[in-house]
Amino acid sequence: MLHVPQRPDENGPIVSVFAGFFNGGARNAHTDVMIQMGHLDVPQAVITIKDEVDRGAEGFQEITNDSNYRRLLSEGFCVHSLGLKAQDKTLTEETIISMAHELTRLRPSVILSLKEQPVELLIKANQYLEQSGLPTFPIIIALHRTDPEIQDAKALAALKALEENPETKKYILGYLACAESAAMAYKNALSLENETPNRFFFVRNGIDLELFSPASETQVDDFIKCNISGESETIKNAPLVVIGARNNKEKNIDLFLEAATYFLLDNPEAHVVMCGTGMVPDKLADMINNATTGLPADLKFDIQKRIHAIGPVPREKLPRLMTAANVIALTSPTIGEADPLVLKEAMACGAVPVSTCTGDTPQLVGLERPQDYYLDEIHVPFLAGTRGIITSQNAPDIARAWEYAIRHRAEFSEHINSFKLEMDKQLLAEMYLGTVMRLCTVTESEYAAEPA
């Protein structure tokens, strides 16, 4: 059967739908895009399914405690909530009708579903509207990861079933990823590699170049004095590797600490700073001990003294830390990340990105033919691009790559400076809006060309 999605009403707002609000990379990036599209006078609205989310070890988080929710309110957005709590089921008849009523009230030109989790509810709400003789509203799914089978296998299976059924597929205009590797991963996972016309597009994440720019020497000194006690003069002139990430398995912090141990052993003047949720001494103590197991007591003490876990850093103060860094590191698994914002933010402040081969990092570091390296490990110690380095998943290789980046920082910096404008969030928001419009205007003749 020919799949021709419903055409959107051009006069309605773009409505972004969140499963819930919490401080995560996808929500940060999507919030940035929404705010920038707002600056382009694009009418928008927001629906959240839940007022509370379960963050595992971090506990339950209320929407009012979320920085992205507060940012949207401060920018004049209205956030409409279905009022569900963390443990509430989302596919009840009551919730379906509630979503249908919200959509009818807002009358979106198109719905942007933040990742695949809200899609089944949105389609059931559309079916309810269609059965009631009311207008329905097309959906674009915003993708932010490269591990759909691992991250949420249940949601992916539901999405695949929706794509395989023409009566539900008709509501899905297409997919807009924040990374080329994410678009590839979902195409493969949904078995849509050969579908025509193409419904998978990508626009990479942008950053705030006004905020993320080199801090002054005074600002850097003050940050170090306030956050790393007794080390201000030492760190200011020392090789410094920084990681900014959550302390969980998705970021492979054990691998980072193993690499840090090799690096600090060979570079007695160097230091490492770890910032982010859970990056505090009491939660890292066992991992640091494991990484330094087997070392003589004096060396172990010295290494541990030069690993500084400082916890979350307010967004507005991150440029001060990143300006101090020689290297911004990431040691995530090959599958998972898409287009890591922290690398770009640190690059804009002068740090060299050194990352395991994950997501679109091959493109970010300036490798030729980056697509050749997506969604797979590399089997050499590391590969240097024009702007940074990707590495294997081997700790000694990572440590050597950090050393290489520090030695060649001036060469990388020249290319990073030339690349900065390509990371500007305003430019990328304009591209994002253009891609949404492109998905909304695929013609029936293009669908008619689809192979039987």
Secondary structure by P-SEA (a helix, b strand, c coil): cccccccccccccbbbbbccccccaaaaaaaaaaaaaaaacccbbbbbcccbbbccccccccccccaaaaaaaaabbbbbbcccccccccccaaaaaaaaaaaaaacccbbbbccccaaaaaaaaaaaaaaaccccbbbbbbbcccccccccaaaaaaaaaaaacccccccccbbbbccaaaaaaaaaaacccccccccbbbbcccccccccccccaaaaaaaaaaccccccccccccbbbbbbcccccccaaaaaaaaaaaaaaacccbbbbbbccccccccaaaaaaaaaccccaaaaaaaaaaccccccccccaaaaaaaaccccccccccccccccaaaaaaaaabbbbbbcccccccccccccccccccccccccccccccccccccccaaaaaaaaaaaaaaaaaaaaaaaaacccccaaaaaaaaaaaaaaaacccaaaaaaccc
